[in-house]
Amino acid sequence: TLKIDLEDGHATAQKTSAAPDIEIADRHWAAIVLGDLPATQAANLNLIKVHRPAAVPLLDAFAAGPVPFCNEYF
């Protein structure tokens, strides 16, 4: 479980023991964070488990704007 703070265009993450607002499988997390899948769409398709609906639009920030360019291969 991790906590993500978004502020001034930056995101920071840290470990937490708090109850999750959203539960996301690793394969869906990658698609959301890389901007390929908006979190709202993932929620509508039941790909993520939402415990606090207000948290979903915050993750949509990853899909806003152009998809990031990356030279890293996975």
Protein Blocks (a to p, Z undefined) as FASTA:
>chain_A
ZZdddeehiacddddfbdcfbdcdfklmmmmmnopacfklmmmnopaccfblklmmmmmm
mmgcjddddfbdZZ
